[in-house]
Amino acid sequence: MAGIRSGSLVAAVLSIGLLAGCGGAGSRAPESLESFTAEEIYKRGEYELENSRKPADAVRYFSEVERLYPYSEWAKRALIMQAYSYHRAKDYEEARSAAQRFIDTYPGDEDAAYAKYLLALSYYDQIDDVGRDQGLTFQALQSLREVIEEYPDTEYARSSILKFDLAFDHLAAKEMEIGRYYLKRGHYTAAINRFRVVVEDYQTTTHTPEALMRLVEAYLALGLNDQAQTAGAILGHNFQSSPFYQDAFRQLRGRGLEPEARGDSWLTNVYRQVIQGKWL
């Protein structure tokens, strides 16, 4: 039986070999596959994956390869293709399960990197609108970090870095959404706490300029001018061309204030560290 090389998932998916006499995508699979070779069953699974409107239809064939030809090269490839098929079908829980089984069974295989990446994607692809619970985002970040750290020289690590940054930005967006909600309703202290998280924990995201501007707004509303001016100073130093700085500057000047570091608060510490480079 001809073997297949590990690590060739992309080529296997794109270069699908069709079985002679397979029929169309709607043809019924035989009731028993025991008379077929592992390669024949595997390739039928590929055919179903590429041609069926239901990617999960391919899972049966890949599962049968595992059952009928355990511990073979085809069984190994069939397992990771199960994870891929479930992911294509958006059955993310089953995709995670199959990917984890591959990692546990073949930890040293070169396709373990792809299995780990699929597992991370199964969390990442469930991140949708900002208003949803962010538990999946945290899980996605953790799984993506594992790909980056364990397989740093792979294409999966490079893709994971981009997705990690987007997921990280997503968490900051959630804090901003809640902060704006509190700010709009006059709950200034609660709003400040949310914007502070963005400035301190998500300062590399795209939401930091707005968070600083909102801090200016909230602190001015509370009459805490030193904090408002300091937030404006940080914003002006790092994001002077941002429209959020222009807004913050107008708010400060409307009170006869300037954006400058004043007083002794958590924002003053941020100013010393980020702008003056004083970490002690």
Secondary structure, 3 states (H helix, E strand, C coil): CCCCCCCCHHHHHHCCCCCCCCCCCCCCCCCCCCCCCHHHHHHHHHHHHHHCCCHHHHHHHHHHHHHHCCCCHHHHHHHHHHHHHHHHCCCHHHHHHHHHHHHHHCCCCCCHHHHHHHHHHHHHCCCCCCCCCCHHHHHHHHHHHHHHHHCCCCHHHHHHHHHHHHHHHHHHHHHHHHHHHHHHCCCHHHHHHHHHHHHHHCCCCCCHHHHHHHHHHHHHHHCCHHHHHHHHHHHHHHCCCCHHHHHHHHHHHHCCCCCCCCCCCHHHHHHHHHCCCCCC
